Amino acid sequence: MKFINPVLIVRHGETEWKRQGRTQGQNDSPLTECGITQVHELADNLREYCFDLIVTSPLGRTMQTSEILAMELNIAIVQQSLTLSERHEGLLQGLTKDEQRQRFPYLFDREGHFIQDSDIPGGEPLPDFLERARKGLEEIEIEAMSKKLLVVTHAGIMQAIEAYIVNANFGNI
């Protein structure tokens, strides 16, 4: 992995569902007032970097974050990439962790932690998600050959990209 220009990967602002402790996956909920404030504060901290392009997941929370950043940082180009969407978490989407543990106890270990490589009912298999994240990283690498990038995505994609870059197991990141 070799980037010619700077690349900064950030997560969207806080959402209503995250505040409620609900899993979003590829479902959406809007940014909270706190989330909007977080994005404006992020923009204040990024003014000196002069990004050429924002590459974003097409999900609503990342698009809302990207639109605020584009306006605040005077970046005219926002490019969507499906490869940067969060993992589809099937029937877990919209549920709290307690609700998930009650309905799908086999998806959690003895300590109550989600087992990443579980076969989530109606969800995206982990190998498919990781392959998509790898393709997203390749797209970022190509764009970074000619532009300074600000990437707006999700925690799961960020973890997958980090695991790929440092050659680590996704579940250990």
N, C-alpha and C positions, 0 to 999 in steps of 0.2 A: 504494500500500500504506500503510494507516494503521491503526496499532494503538492502541487506547484504553488497554489494560492491558499490563503487561509480558509478553513472551514470551521464553523461553529455550529454545533448541534444543540438545540434547546427544546425543552418540553413546553407544551401549551400551559396556559394559566389554569388556576383552580376552577373546577366545574361544580355545578349543583350536585350531580351524582357522587362525585368524589367527596364532597363535603358530607354527604349522607352515608358514605361508606359503601356505595354501590359499584359493582364492576361495570365498566362501560364497554370494553371491547370495541366493537365497531358500531355500537349504538352511540347516541350522542345526547349530551345535555349542554346547555349554554354555560359560558363562563359566569362565575359569580362576580359581584362587585369587587371582592378581594382578588379574584383572578384577573380582572381587567386592570386593577391597580398594579398587580404583579407584572403584567405585560408592559405597562407604561414605565415602571421602574426599570425593567430589563432594557427597554429602549434607551432610557437615560444612560445606562451603563455601557451601551454599545455604540453610542454616537461617534466615537473616534475611529471606528473600524471601517467605515465606508464600504459596506457590502454592495456587490453588483446585482445580486439575485437572491430571492428567498425561494427555497424549494420546500414544499410542504405536503403533508398528508392531506387528502381531500376531505377528511372528516370535519364536521362543523367546528369543533373546539379548536382545531389547529388552524382552520381557515380564519376564524375570528381572531385568533392570536396573530396570524400572519398579516391580516389586513391592518390591524393596529400598528404592528411593527413597520409595515411598508409605509404607512402614513407618517408615523413618527420619525422614521429614518430616511424618508424621501427615497425609497426604493421603488422604482416603477414596475419592475418585473417580479411577479409571483408565479411560480411554476408548480403545478400539482403533480404528485407522483403516487400512484396506487401502492407502490412498493413500500411506502412509508406509513401506510395505515397500521393501526394497532391490530393485534391478533384478534381474530373473531373467536369469541369465547362462548359461542353457542348458548345453551340454556342457562349459563352462569350470568349472562348479561342482564343487568337490571337488579340483580340480587345482592344482598349484603353477604359478607363472609359467613355470618351465622346461618343465614338462610341456605347458603350453598352447602355448608357442612351438614345441615339437617337433611336436605334433599339428595345430596350426592356425597355421602361420607367416604366412599371409596376413592374420591379424588384428592383426599387429604391424608397426610401421614399421622402418626400417633401424637405428634406435637401440635397438630392442627394446621400444618403448613400445606399449601397447595402443591401437589406433585406435578411439576412442569410438563413432564412427558405423558401425562394422562390423556386418555381418549375422551375429550370433552363432548358430551352429547350435542350434536349439531355444530360443533366448533371446528376450528382450523387445526389440523394436526401440527404438532410442534415442528417436525421436519419441514413441512411446507412453509410454515411461518419463518423459520430460520433461513430457508432458501430464498424466500422473498426479501428478507432483510439483507441478505448477502447481495442480491441483485440491486437493492436500493443503494447499498454502499458503493457498488460499481458505478451506478448512475452518478452518484455524488462525485466520485473520483474523476469521471469524465468531464463533468461540468466544472470542477475545480481546476482543470487544466487551463481554462481561459477566464475564470471569474472567481471573485471572492464570495463565498457562499454563507448564507445563514439558513440553516435547516431547522424547520419546526416540525416536531413529531411527538411521539408518545414514549412513555417510560419503557414499555416492552421492547419497542424497536431500538431505543437507545441501548438497552441491555444487550440485545442481540448483536448490534453493531460493535459494541465494546467487546463482547465475547469473541467475535470474529477477528477484530484487530489484535487482541492480545492472545489469541489462540487458546481460549479457555472454554470450559463447559458452560453453557448458558445458565444452567441451574446454580452455578457457583458465583455468578456476578451479582 
